[in-house]
């Protein structure tokens, strides 16, 4: 569940520049021929893919972002990460990511909506409905996200329909 795009803040711009520098630093040059500097014996560290990053940092109890003192993680980024993990069926990690966001932004409707989607994907109907209601109480228009497959099993349920009516038309 993604929020509308916002203007890039100066802190975020610094972070994005840092990430770009890291990508450039860790990505080996293209080996065009055997005389290319890429064949140098000084091998650079290969770039880390997302799963490797999660295994290296997140699974060892590290925070989801490398250095929070350098960059203030926004609610959208926690939301994006949790949603991405949900779509990869990594539900425990998705819940951990959304919970980390909720520690910082406890009443964010979009994070609560993402948590509902995670529980919906896990087929935990009771928690799905609890978090759908909580998300809408906190300003998330769940009805705008009904094209996501996670809502398909719940769309026709009376409880879901009543929740949508309760908050959409108040």
C-alpha positions in Angstrom: 0.0 0.0 0.0 1.8 3.1 -1.2 1.2 6.7 -0.2 1.2 9.6 -2.7 4.7 10.8 -3.7 6.2 13.7 -1.9 8.9 16.2 -2.6 12.4 14.8 -1.7 13.6 16.2 1.6 17.2 17.4 1.9 18.0 14.5 4.4 16.6 12.0 1.9 18.5 13.6 -1.0 21.7 13.1 1.0 20.8 9.5 1.7 20.0 8.8 -2.0 23.3 10.4 -3.0 25.0 8.1 -0.4 23.3 5.0 -1.9 24.2 6.0 -5.4 27.9 6.4 -4.3 27.8 3.0 -2.6 26.3 1.4 -5.8 29.0 3.0 -7.9 31.7 2.0 -5.4 30.7 -1.6 -5.2 29.7 -2.3 -8.8 32.6 -3.6 -10.8 33.2 -2.0 -14.2 32.1 -3.8 -17.4 34.8 -6.1 -18.8 35.0 -5.0 -22.4 38.2 -6.9 -23.2 41.1 -8.7 -21.5 43.1 -5.4 -21.1 40.2 -3.8 -19.3 40.9 -2.5 -15.8 38.1 -4.8 -14.7 40.6 -7.7 -14.8 42.7 -5.9 -12.2 43.6 -8.2 -9.2 42.0 -5.7 -6.8 38.4 -7.1 -6.8 35.7 -4.9 -5.5 33.0 -6.1 -3.2 30.0 -7.2 -5.4 26.8 -5.4 -4.8 24.4 -7.0 -2.3 21.0 -8.0 -3.4 17.9 -7.4 -1.2 17.7 -10.9 0.2 21.4 -10.9 1.1 21.0 -7.5 2.7 18.1 -8.8 4.8 20.1 -11.9 5.8 23.2 -9.9 6.7 21.6 -7.1 8.7 17.9 -7.8 9.5 18.1 -11.4 10.5 20.9 -10.6 13.0 18.7 -8.2 14.8 20.0 -5.1 13.0 17.7 -2.3 12.1 16.2 -2.4 8.6 18.2 0.7 7.5 21.9 0.6 7.7 22.4 3.9 9.6 19.4 5.6 11.0 21.5 8.4 12.4 22.4 9.3 8.9 18.9 9.1 7.4 15.5 9.5 9.0 13.4 6.7 7.7 10.0 7.9 6.5 6.7 6.1 7.0 6.5 5.5 3.3 9.8 3.5 3.3 8.7 1.3 6.2 5.4 0.8 4.3 7.2 0.0 1.0 9.5 -2.5 2.6 6.7 -4.3 4.5 4.6 -4.4 1.3 7.5 -5.7 -0.7 8.2 -8.5 1.8 4.5 -9.4 1.9 4.5 -9.8 -1.9 7.5 -12.1 -1.6 5.6 -14.2 1.0 8.1 -13.3 3.7 5.4 -12.6 6.2 7.4 -12.7 9.4 9.9 -10.1 8.0 7.0 -8.0 6.6 5.4 -7.9 10.1 8.7 -7.0 11.7 9.2 -4.2 9.2 5.7 -2.8 9.6 6.0 -3.1 13.4 9.3 -1.1 13.3 7.4 1.6 11.4 4.5 1.5 13.8 6.9 2.0 16.7 7.9 5.4 15.1 4.5 6.2 13.6 2.0 4.4 15.8 -1.2 5.8 14.3 -0.3 5.8 10.6 -3.3 4.4 8.7 -1.2 3.2 5.7 1.1 1.2 7.9 -1.9 -0.3 9.7 -3.5 -1.0 6.3 -0.3 -2.8 5.2 -0.4 -4.8 8.3 -4.0 -5.8 7.5 -2.8 -6.9 4.0 0.0 -9.0 5.5 -2.5 -10.8 7.8 -4.9 -11.1 4.9 -2.2 -12.8 2.8 -1.5 -15.1 5.7 -5.3 -16.0 5.8 -5.6 -14.7 9.3 -9.1 -13.3 8.9 -9.6 -12.0 12.4 -6.4 -9.9 12.5 -7.1 -8.9 8.9 -10.4 -7.3 9.9 -9.0 -5.8 13.1 -6.3 -4.0 11.1 -8.6 -3.0 8.3 -10.8 -1.3 10.8 -7.8 0.3 12.6 -6.3 1.5 9.3 -9.6 3.2 8.3 -10.0 4.7 11.7 -6.6 6.3 11.2 -7.4 7.7 7.8 -6.4 5.0 5.3 -8.9 4.7 2.5 -8.8 0.9 2.2 -11.5 1.0 -0.6 -8.9 2.6 -2.9 -6.7 -0.5 -2.7 -9.3 -3.2 -3.4 -7.6 -4.2 -6.7 -4.8 -5.8 -4.7 -5.3 -9.6 -4.8 -5.1 -9.8 -1.0 -8.6 -8.3 -0.7 -10.2 -10.8 -3.1 -11.2 -13.4 -0.5 -12.7 -10.7 1.7 -14.5 -8.4 -0.7 -17.8 -10.2 -0.6 -17.9 -10.8 3.2 -20.6 -8.9 5.1 -18.1 -7.8 7.8 -15.8 -6.3 5.2 -18.6 -4.6 3.3 -19.9 -3.1 6.5 -16.5 -1.8 7.5 -16.1 -0.1 4.1 -19.6 1.5 4.4 -18.9 2.6 7.9 -15.8 4.6 7.0 -16.2 5.5 3.3 -19.6 7.2 3.7 -19.2 8.8 7.2 
